[in-house]
Amino acid sequence: MLKRTLSTVILWTSLCAILYFFKEDGAVVLVASVAFFAQWECYRMFQGMKYAPYTALGLCCGLLVTLGTFLIWRMDLSFITVEVTLPCALALVCFAPFFQSAKNRNIGSLVSTLAGIIIVPYGLHFFIRLVMLKDLYPESLSGDSVTVLALGLWLIAVAKFSDVGGLLVGKLCGKTKLSPNISPNKTVEGALGGILFSMIVGVGIPALCVQFINRPVFPTFSMDMGDVIRWGIVSAIISAVAICSDLFESLLKRMAKMKDSGSFIPGIGGAFDLVDSLVFAGPVGYFLIQIVLLK
């Protein structure tokens, strides 16, 4: 528990420092780097399931999805849509069997490589797309990089605090197993506690910014009850999705007979363990922010 706490503090401090000093570019490089290592660990899980993904090709295509999306926007290539990166990456992988002998062609290799791209870099690239919202919603966000970076941090905090709340409440009063065949330690009470924690964080962060920061970090949030309810409901949905995302990674680890996806983060595990709750919460949160919070 102590190692996990120390690692969490160091990771959050590092994240805030990178965003403060390097702004958008730092955020993009950070997301792409974490996605790269998490995808590599995902492929290791598939190998543990006796599949043989095209790891090198898959990792390169993952970078195409993350960095390619940002570069298209940064270079103002308006004749190319950012949605083109995923189809291109998947198409490249689908051509791989053409260059192998008949006996080495394996549908498991193809499917696991495609799955690794969709699960990790595609799920996490929505945090990069949050940066682009300042151009899509100039009136709501004032074209300000601080607001989109704050939204990214807010989304991460809401998703990750479902873990914190689930752990604390689960240890205190958890009795009913949530999914005993996948993650025996998770309880229904812990999940509900995690959602409550996420709601408090999801409303508390913008509320504190309104009270103590002179600039509009969250321009679409005010202290009226309508905004509090709106942001609270969105936080609850993101938290519930984050719990499902966490369970999905637990399922992969169980199928691969692995305790953790890696070991380089003390108390947490690997890069995939670090972002397991974000790979599904990223896309859902991105669309909820657009549909609900920025309207």
Helices and strands as residue ranges (DSSP letters): H 2-48, H 55-74, G 82-84, H 85-94, G 96-99, G 102-104, H 107-117, I 118-122, H 123-131, H 133-136, H 138-141, H 145-173, E 177-179, E 183-187, H 188-212, H 225-256, H 271-275, H 278-288, I 289-293
